[in-house]
């Protein structure tokens, strides 16, 4: 059963009051407005002030600095090229391995080259023997020249006394002249033989030099990269086999717009931000400015005299050398991206 409400005084049921259909509900009092407009205006004002300050600082900064992110680390990359052709017998290095200048990186089959050295040595010995024979001929010719000269002197004295005939005197003179000519010929033979010795010596030296090329050494200290040679491979003289990247003294090439070069001078300090080390700064100085824009060295340089001309701001390479000592923890590798900031004050 449903309970009926009762009056607290009489404990009798309370009268039920019917709602008035014409009575309107009283309007609720409006809630107090929050200061949203003031907050928005304050935020806008702060943003405008911050933007103004940032703009002023940017203008002041770039009036004393030139910046570009079109820059990268450069280093010496030495190619390893064989100087003789042949089959590779040993490869003693691998990619990313550190090597020192003069260290053997590979060897080429040298049996043919050793055979040429042996042949050159034998020919040199023959040439030296020819020199000995020629010198002996000179000694013999010199003796004969001395004898015939003495005979001619005696016949000349007897001819004055008319103790010998003219025919005998002429024969003695002819013998002396022949001996002199023979001596000159022997001397020339010695000179020719000595020249042949020099030639054979040069041939031997060249053969030994070619033999030394069968051992290929690292041209510089660095790290092996781009290795493309294996044992048993036939290589030609001048064929690229691998490269040695020397990162001990890297530098930076920054391509600044031509409009940024007005205040640039040699020796100005540079701050370098390397993408690989975002929380670190490297320092350098401007060493040189290229004599031409990068476009002039392109494979297909633009020709503004043909077609429609569109003016494009050119970029000029600038070389920046590092003033920081090498950092083994954060090494700069060739090709790394750099943001360069030059102080133009």
Secondary structure, 3 states (H helix, E strand, C coil): CCCCCECCCCCCECCCCCCCCCCCCCCCCCCCCCCHHHHHHHHHHHHHHHHHHHHHHHHHHHCCEEEEEEEEEEEEEEEEECCCCEEEEEECCCCCCEECCCCEEEEECCHHHHHHHHHHHHHHHHHHHHHHHHHHHHHHHHHHHHHHHHHHHHHHHHHHCCCCCHHHHHHHHHHHHHHHHHHHHHHHHHHHHHHHHHHHHHHHHHHHHHHHCCEEECCCCEEEECCCCCCCCEECCCCEEEEEEEEEEEEEEEEEEHHHCCCCCCCCEEEEEEHHHCCCEEEEEEEEEEEEEHHHHCCCCCCCCCCCCCCCCCEEEEEEEECCCCCCCCCCCCCCEEEEEEECC
